[in-house]
Amino acid sequence: MSTESTTPKREWPPLEPGKPVPGAMEWLKEHWGEYPGEWVAVRDGQLLGHAVTLDELERQLGGSLKIALIARMV
């Protein structure tokens, strides 16, 4: 199971607390059956990373979980 990010590396500013994450819900609805048991990071309709552990996902995101919507896929 790969933990590689599926999008090119990019600097993402932190999201504003309480604000919707554009494209995140649409991505989750479209990809709901993928990445079972993994954590995913989604922003602007893109998968920024996925991993079995939240710590690994945080490492993929450069140490910050505040740049994306984080969800556990079941």
Biopython code that builds the backbone (N, CA, C, O; Angstrom):
import numpy as np
from Bio.PDB.StructureBuilder import StructureBuilder

atoms = [
    (1, "MET", "N", (0.844, -1.175, 0.000)),
    (1, "MET", "CA", (0.000, 0.000, 0.000)),
    (1, "MET", "C", (0.887, 1.236, 0.000)),
    (1, "MET", "O", (1.698, 1.420, 0.908)),
    (2, "SER", "N", (0.743, 2.064, -0.989)),
    (2, "SER", "CA", (1.590, 3.240, -1.143)),
    (2, "SER", "C", (1.118, 4.370, -0.240)),
    (2, "SER", "O", (-0.081, 4.558, -0.039)),
    (3, "THR", "N", (2.064, 5.113, 0.296)),
    (3, "THR", "CA", (1.730, 6.304, 1.058)),
    (3, "THR", "C", (2.215, 7.545, 0.324)),
    (3, "THR", "O", (2.364, 8.606, 0.930)),
    (4, "GLU", "N", (2.461, 7.421, -0.968)),
    (4, "GLU", "CA", (2.917, 8.542, -1.775)),
    (4, "GLU", "C", (1.777, 9.533, -2.001)),
    (4, "GLU", "O", (0.627, 9.130, -2.170)),
    (5, "SER", "N", (2.088, 10.801, -2.003)),
    (5, "SER", "CA", (1.110, 11.824, -2.340)),
    (5, "SER", "C", (0.767, 11.703, -3.819)),
    (5, "SER", "O", (1.616, 11.336, -4.631)),
    (6, "THR", "N", (-0.472, 12.009, -4.162)),
    (6, "THR", "CA", (-0.894, 11.900, -5.554)),
    (6, "THR", "C", (-0.881, 13.241, -6.276)),
    (6, "THR", "O", (-1.247, 13.306, -7.449)),
    (7, "THR", "N", (-0.470, 14.308, -5.606)),
    (7, "THR", "CA", (-0.394, 15.611, -6.250)),
    (7, "THR", "C", (1.024, 16.149, -6.095)),
    (7, "THR", "O", (1.735, 15.774, -5.163)),
    (8, "PRO", "N", (1.437, 17.030, -7.012)),
    (8, "PRO", "CA", (2.784, 17.607, -6.906)),
    (8, "PRO", "C", (2.950, 18.380, -5.603)),
    (8, "PRO", "O", (1.978, 18.899, -5.055)),
    (9, "LYS", "N", (4.184, 18.454, -5.108)),
    (9, "LYS", "CA", (4.468, 19.222, -3.898)),
    (9, "LYS", "C", (4.113, 20.690, -4.130)),
    (9, "LYS", "O", (4.414, 21.249, -5.184)),
    (10, "ARG", "N", (3.480, 21.298, -3.151)),
    (10, "ARG", "CA", (3.057, 22.685, -3.246)),
    (10, "ARG", "C", (2.948, 23.242, -1.837)),
    (10, "ARG", "O", (2.635, 22.511, -0.898)),
    (11, "GLU", "N", (3.198, 24.501, -1.693)),
    (11, "GLU", "CA", (3.011, 25.162, -0.407)),
    (11, "GLU", "C", (1.543, 25.539, -0.264)),
    (11, "GLU", "O", (1.020, 26.309, -1.070)),
    (12, "TRP", "N", (0.885, 25.015, 0.733)),
    (12, "TRP", "CA", (-0.529, 25.308, 0.973)),
    (12, "TRP", "C", (-0.646, 26.138, 2.246)),
    (12, "TRP", "O", (-0.092, 25.754, 3.276)),
    (13, "PRO", "N", (-1.350, 27.263, 2.204)),
    (13, "PRO", "CA", (-1.574, 28.021, 3.438)),
    (13, "PRO", "C", (-2.563, 27.269, 4.324)),
    (13, "PRO", "O", (-3.381, 26.501, 3.819)),
    (14, "PRO", "N", (-2.499, 27.478, 5.634)),
    (14, "PRO", "CA", (-3.464, 26.834, 6.530)),
    (14, "PRO", "C", (-4.892, 27.247, 6.187)),
    (14, "PRO", "O", (-5.136, 28.361, 5.722)),
    (15, "LEU", "N", (-5.824, 26.337, 6.421)),
    (15, "LEU", "CA", (-7.235, 26.641, 6.212)),
    (15, "LEU", "C", (-7.760, 27.467, 7.377)),
    (15, "LEU", "O", (-7.245, 27.383, 8.491)),
    (16, "GLU", "N", (-8.784, 28.263, 7.112)),
    (16, "GLU", "CA", (-9.413, 29.029, 8.176)),
    (16, "GLU", "C", (-10.359, 28.121, 8.948)),
    (16, "GLU", "O", (-11.197, 27.454, 8.340)),
    (17, "PRO", "N", (-10.247, 28.079, 10.274)),
    (17, "PRO", "CA", (-11.141, 27.236, 11.071)),
    (17, "PRO", "C", (-12.606, 27.604, 10.831)),
    (17, "PRO", "O", (-12.954, 28.783, 10.758)),
    (18, "GLY", "N", (-13.448, 26.598, 10.710)),
    (18, "GLY", "CA", (-14.877, 26.814, 10.538)),
    (18, "GLY", "C", (-15.320, 27.126, 9.125)),
    (18, "GLY", "O", (-16.521, 27.209, 8.866)),
    (19, "LYS", "N", (-14.386, 27.300, 8.201)),
    (19, "LYS", "CA", (-14.722, 27.589, 6.805)),
    (19, "LYS", "C", (-14.804, 26.285, 6.019)),
    (19, "LYS", "O", (-14.056, 25.349, 6.303)),
    (20, "PRO", "N", (-15.703, 26.207, 5.034)),
    (20, "PRO", "CA", (-15.759, 25.001, 4.209)),
    (20, "PRO", "C", (-14.477, 24.826, 3.390)),
    (20, "PRO", "O", (-13.803, 25.801, 3.056)),
    (21, "VAL", "N", (-14.157, 23.584, 3.077)),
    (21, "VAL", "CA", (-12.977, 23.269, 2.270)),
    (21, "VAL", "C", (-13.477, 23.009, 0.851)),
    (21, "VAL", "O", (-14.077, 21.965, 0.595)),
    (22, "PRO", "N", (-13.241, 23.941, -0.076)),
    (22, "PRO", "CA", (-13.763, 23.790, -1.440)),
    (22, "PRO", "C", (-13.348, 22.467, -2.080)),
    (22, "PRO", "O", (-12.176, 22.089, -2.050)),
    (23, "GLY", "N", (-14.315, 21.778, -2.651)),
    (23, "GLY", "CA", (-14.059, 20.553, -3.382)),
    (23, "GLY", "C", (-13.862, 19.310, -2.538)),
    (23, "GLY", "O", (-13.785, 18.207, -3.079)),
    (24, "ALA", "N", (-13.779, 19.462, -1.227)),
    (24, "ALA", "CA", (-13.487, 18.309, -0.366)),
    (24, "ALA", "C", (-14.647, 17.320, -0.322)),
    (24, "ALA", "O", (-14.438, 16.120, -0.501)),
    (25, "MET", "N", (-15.851, 17.799, -0.090)),
    (25, "MET", "CA", (-16.990, 16.885, 0.006)),
    (25, "MET", "C", (-17.251, 16.198, -1.326)),
    (25, "MET", "O", (-17.600, 15.018, -1.359)),
    (26, "GLU", "N", (-17.087, 16.915, -2.406)),
    (26, "GLU", "CA", (-17.273, 16.315, -3.726)),
    (26, "GLU", "C", (-16.261, 15.200, -3.951)),
    (26, "GLU", "O", (-16.607, 14.134, -4.462)),
    (27, "TRP", "N", (-14.995, 15.449, -3.564)),
    (27, "TRP", "CA", (-13.972, 14.425, -3.726)),
    (27, "TRP", "C", (-14.309, 13.196, -2.881)),
    (27, "TRP", "O", (-14.218, 12.064, -3.357)),
    (28, "LEU", "N", (-14.701, 13.427, -1.618)),
    (28, "LEU", "CA", (-15.031, 12.307, -0.733)),
    (28, "LEU", "C", (-16.199, 11.491, -1.276)),
    (28, "LEU", "O", (-16.172, 10.262, -1.210)),
    (29, "LYS", "N", (-17.224, 12.152, -1.812)),
    (29, "LYS", "CA", (-18.361, 11.424, -2.392)),
    (29, "LYS", "C", (-17.937, 10.591, -3.593)),
    (29, "LYS", "O", (-18.404, 9.465, -3.763)),
    (30, "GLU", "N", (-17.062, 11.129, -4.419)),
    (30, "GLU", "CA", (-16.624, 10.442, -5.628)),
    (30, "GLU", "C", (-15.684, 9.277, -5.333)),
    (30, "GLU", "O", (-15.680, 8.287, -6.065)),
    (31, "HIS", "N", (-14.895, 9.382, -4.278)),
    (31, "HIS", "CA", (-13.856, 8.395, -3.977)),
    (31, "HIS", "C", (-14.116, 7.636, -2.678)),
    (31, "HIS", "O", (-13.182, 7.103, -2.078)),
    (32, "TRP", "N", (-15.364, 7.580, -2.239)),
    (32, "TRP", "CA", (-15.693, 7.017, -0.929)),
    (32, "TRP", "C", (-15.214, 5.576, -0.753)),
    (32, "TRP", "O", (-14.932, 5.188, 0.381)),
    (33, "GLY", "N", (-15.108, 4.777, -1.782)),
    (33, "GLY", "CA", (-14.700, 3.383, -1.645)),
    (33, "GLY", "C", (-13.206, 3.142, -1.761)),
    (33, "GLY", "O", (-12.748, 2.007, -1.626)),
    (34, "GLU", "N", (-12.452, 4.183, -2.006)),
    (34, "GLU", "CA", (-11.000, 4.048, -2.162)),
    (34, "GLU", "C", (-10.302, 4.272, -0.818)),
    (34, "GLU", "O", (-10.868, 4.892, 0.083)),
    (35, "TYR", "N", (-9.107, 3.781, -0.689)),
    (35, "TYR", "CA", (-8.266, 3.980, 0.491)),
    (35, "TYR", "C", (-8.929, 3.494, 1.788)),
    (35, "TYR", "O", (-8.908, 4.215, 2.785)),
    (36, "PRO", "N", (-9.520, 2.278, 1.799)),
    (36, "PRO", "CA", (-10.191, 1.799, 3.016)),
    (36, "PRO", "C", (-9.219, 1.704, 4.198)),
    (36, "PRO", "O", (-8.103, 1.202, 4.068)),
    (37, "GLY", "N", (-9.670, 2.194, 5.334)),
    (37, "GLY", "CA", (-8.863, 2.155, 6.548)),
    (37, "GLY", "C", (-7.743, 3.169, 6.596)),
    (37, "GLY", "O", (-6.945, 3.155, 7.533)),
    (38, "GLU", "N", (-7.660, 4.048, 5.617)),
    (38, "GLU", "CA", (-6.590, 5.043, 5.585)),
    (38, "GLU", "C", (-7.122, 6.437, 5.889)),
    (38, "GLU", "O", (-8.315, 6.717, 5.768)),
    (39, "TRP", "N", (-6.206, 7.286, 6.282)),
    (39, "TRP", "CA", (-6.484, 8.713, 6.434)),
    (39, "TRP", "C", (-6.204, 9.377, 5.095)),
    (39, "TRP", "O", (-5.236, 9.029, 4.418)),
    (40, "VAL", "N", (-7.044, 10.330, 4.710)),
    (40, "VAL", "CA", (-6.819, 11.079, 3.476)),
    (40, "VAL", "C", (-6.817, 12.573, 3.785)),
    (40, "VAL", "O", (-7.475, 13.032, 4.719)),
    (41, "ALA", "N", (-6.068, 13.316, 2.985)),
    (41, "ALA", "CA", (-6.041, 14.781, 3.069)),
    (41, "ALA", "C", (-6.524, 15.310, 1.723)),
    (41, "ALA", "O", (-5.961, 14.984, 0.678)),
    (42, "VAL", "N", (-7.578, 16.133, 1.758)),
    (42, "VAL", "CA", (-8.200, 16.638, 0.536)),
    (42, "VAL", "C", (-8.320, 18.155, 0.610)),
    (42, "VAL", "O", (-8.677, 18.725, 1.641)),
    (43, "ARG", "N", (-8.008, 18.791, -0.519)),
    (43, "ARG", "CA", (-8.172, 20.246, -0.625)),
    (43, "ARG", "C", (-8.368, 20.600, -2.088)),
    (43, "ARG", "O", (-7.716, 20.028, -2.962)),
    (44, "ASP", "N", (-9.253, 21.530, -2.356)),
    (44, "ASP", "CA", (-9.522, 22.008, -3.716)),
    (44, "ASP", "C", (-9.834, 20.857, -4.676)),
    (44, "ASP", "O", (-9.442, 20.884, -5.843)),
    (45, "GLY", "N", (-10.540, 19.851, -4.170)),
    (45, "GLY", "CA", (-10.922, 18.723, -5.013)),
    (45, "GLY", "C", (-9.782, 17.789, -5.362)),
    (45, "GLY", "O", (-9.910, 16.970, -6.272)),
    (46, "GLN", "N", (-8.660, 17.898, -4.646)),
    (46, "GLN", "CA", (-7.477, 17.076, -4.917)),
    (46, "GLN", "C", (-7.099, 16.270, -3.683)),
    (46, "GLN", "O", (-7.237, 16.736, -2.552)),
    (47, "LEU", "N", (-6.624, 15.066, -3.917)),
    (47, "LEU", "CA", (-6.049, 14.263, -2.851)),
    (47, "LEU", "C", (-4.609, 14.720, -2.655)),
    (47, "LEU", "O", (-3.788, 14.618, -3.566)),
    (48, "LEU", "N", (-4.307, 15.225, -1.464)),
    (48, "LEU", "CA", (-2.946, 15.689, -1.178)),
    (48, "LEU", "C", (-2.084, 14.564, -0.630)),
    (48, "LEU", "O", (-0.862, 14.593, -0.773)),
    (49, "GLY", "N", (-2.710, 13.573, -0.004)),
    (49, "GLY", "CA", (-1.960, 12.459, 0.544)),
    (49, "GLY", "C", (-2.888, 11.465, 1.197)),
    (49, "GLY", "O", (-4.047, 11.768, 1.481)),
    (50, "HIS", "N", (-2.368, 10.267, 1.433)),
    (50, "HIS", "CA", (-3.115, 9.236, 2.149)),
    (50, "HIS", "C", (-2.134, 8.333, 2.853)),
    (50, "HIS", "O", (-1.030, 8.103, 2.360)),
    (51, "ALA", "N", (-2.529, 7.814, 4.010)),
    (51, "ALA", "CA", (-1.637, 6.959, 4.799)),
    (51, "ALA", "C", (-2.448, 6.158, 5.799)),
    (51, "ALA", "O", (-3.582, 6.507, 6.129)),
    (52, "VAL", "N", (-1.848, 5.081, 6.273)),
    (52, "VAL", "CA", (-2.493, 4.232, 7.266)),
    (52, "VAL", "C", (-2.564, 4.931, 8.619)),
    (52, "VAL", "O", (-3.533, 4.758, 9.359)),
    (53, "THR", "N", (-1.535, 5.726, 8.946)),
    (53, "THR", "CA", (-1.538, 6.431, 10.230)),
    (53, "THR", "C", (-1.628, 7.940, 10.012)),
    (53, "THR", "O", (-1.210, 8.472, 8.984)),
    (54, "LEU", "N", (-2.179, 8.594, 11.001)),
    (54, "LEU", "CA", (-2.283, 10.048, 10.955)),
    (54, "LEU", "C", (-0.895, 10.685, 11.016)),
    (54, "LEU", "O", (-0.659, 11.716, 10.386)),
    (55, "ASP", "N", (0.015, 10.082, 11.764)),
    (55, "ASP", "CA", (1.391, 10.600, 11.835)),
    (55, "ASP", "C", (2.061, 10.582, 10.462)),
    (55, "ASP", "O", (2.728, 11.544, 10.082)),
    (56, "GLU", "N", (1.882, 9.487, 9.718)),
    (56, "GLU", "CA", (2.477, 9.393, 8.379)),
    (56, "GLU", "C", (1.853, 10.428, 7.446)),
    (56, "GLU", "O", (2.560, 11.045, 6.650)),
    (57, "LEU", "N", (0.548, 10.623, 7.532)),
    (57, "LEU", "CA", (-0.107, 11.630, 6.697)),
    (57, "LEU", "C", (0.422, 13.021, 7.025)),
    (57, "LEU", "O", (0.666, 13.827, 6.127)),
    (58, "GLU", "N", (0.595, 13.297, 8.302)),
    (58, "GLU", "CA", (1.140, 14.595, 8.709)),
    (58, "GLU", "C", (2.542, 14.801, 8.129)),
    (58, "GLU", "O", (2.873, 15.902, 7.688)),
    (59, "ARG", "N", (3.361, 13.757, 8.128)),
    (59, "ARG", "CA", (4.700, 13.860, 7.524)),
    (59, "ARG", "C", (4.589, 14.162, 6.023)),
    (59, "ARG", "O", (5.334, 14.986, 5.493)),
    (60, "GLN", "N", (3.654, 13.488, 5.347)),
    (60, "GLN", "CA", (3.466, 13.735, 3.911)),
    (60, "GLN", "C", (3.078, 15.182, 3.639)),
    (60, "GLN", "O", (3.448, 15.751, 2.611)),
    (61, "LEU", "N", (2.335, 15.768, 4.558)),
    (61, "LEU", "CA", (1.854, 17.141, 4.378)),
    (61, "LEU", "C", (2.847, 18.172, 4.895)),
    (61, "LEU", "O", (2.503, 19.347, 5.019)),
    (62, "GLY", "N", (4.044, 17.764, 5.192)),
    (62, "GLY", "CA", (5.068, 18.705, 5.639)),
    (62, "GLY", "C", (4.929, 19.116, 7.084)),
    (62, "GLY", "O", (5.429, 20.169, 7.480)),
    (63, "GLY", "N", (4.255, 18.298, 7.884)),
    (63, "GLY", "CA", (4.154, 18.573, 9.316)),
    (63, "GLY", "C", (2.924, 19.329, 9.743)),
    (63, "GLY", "O", (2.800, 19.670, 10.919)),
    (64, "SER", "N", (2.010, 19.604, 8.839)),
    (64, "SER", "CA", (0.807, 20.352, 9.217)),
    (64, "SER", "C", (-0.448, 19.688, 8.680)),
    (64, "SER", "O", (-0.583, 19.465, 7.477)),
    (65, "LEU", "N", (-1.372, 19.375, 9.592)),
    (65, "LEU", "CA", (-2.670, 18.833, 9.187)),
    (65, "LEU", "C", (-3.682, 19.958, 8.938)),
    (65, "LEU", "O", (-4.830, 19.691, 8.582)),
    (66, "LYS", "N", (-3.261, 21.211, 9.122)),
    (66, "LYS", "CA", (-4.176, 22.342, 8.993)),
    (66, "LYS", "C", (-4.344, 22.838, 7.563)),
    (66, "LYS", "O", (-5.010, 23.848, 7.334)),
    (67, "ILE", "N", (-3.746, 22.139, 6.595)),
    (67, "ILE", "CA", (-3.817, 22.618, 5.210)),
    (67, "ILE", "C", (-4.887, 21.906, 4.392)),
    (67, "ILE", "O", (-5.099, 22.244, 3.228)),
    (68, "ALA", "N", (-5.565, 20.926, 4.985)),
    (68, "ALA", "CA", (-6.519, 20.135, 4.214)),
    (68, "ALA", "C", (-7.615, 19.583, 5.110)),
    (68, "ALA", "O", (-7.491, 19.565, 6.335)),
    (69, "LEU", "N", (-8.682, 19.138, 4.479)),
    (69, "LEU", "CA", (-9.688, 18.371, 5.205)),
    (69, "LEU", "C", (-9.115, 16.974, 5.403)),
    (69, "LEU", "O", (-8.670, 16.336, 4.449)),
    (70, "ILE", "N", (-9.129, 16.509, 6.633)),
    (70, "ILE", "CA", (-8.584, 15.191, 6.969)),
    (70, "ILE", "C", (-9.754, 14.274, 7.296)),
    (70, "ILE", "O", (-10.615, 14.620, 8.105)),
    (71, "ALA", "N", (-9.785, 13.110, 6.669)),
    (71, "ALA", "CA", (-10.868, 12.170, 6.927)),
    (71, "ALA", "C", (-10.312, 10.751, 6.977)),
    (71, "ALA", "O", (-9.323, 10.426, 6.320)),
    (72, "ARG", "N", (-10.966, 9.928, 7.763)),
    (72, "ARG", "CA", (-10.612, 8.499, 7.831)),
    (72, "ARG", "C", (-11.608, 7.757, 6.939)),
    (72, "ARG", "O", (-12.819, 7.848, 7.140)),
    (73, "MET", "N", (-11.093, 7.031, 5.962)),
    (73, "MET", "CA", (-11.942, 6.289, 5.035)),
    (73, "MET", "C", (-12.279, 4.935, 5.663)),
    (73, "MET", "O", (-11.397, 4.243, 6.173)),
    (74, "VAL", "N", (-13.545, 4.567, 5.621)),
    (74, "VAL", "CA", (-13.960, 3.281, 6.199)),
    (74, "VAL", "C", (-14.614, 2.407, 5.166)),
    (74, "VAL", "O", (-15.025, 1.289, 5.475)),
]
sb = StructureBuilder()
sb.init_structure("model")
sb.init_model(0)
sb.init_chain("A")
sb.init_seg("    ")
for serial, (resi, resn, name, xyz) in enumerate(atoms, 1):
    if name == "N":
        sb.init_residue(resn, " ", resi, " ")
    sb.init_atom(name, np.array(xyz, "f"), 0.0, 1.0, " ", f" {name:<3s}", serial, name[0])
structure = sb.get_structure()
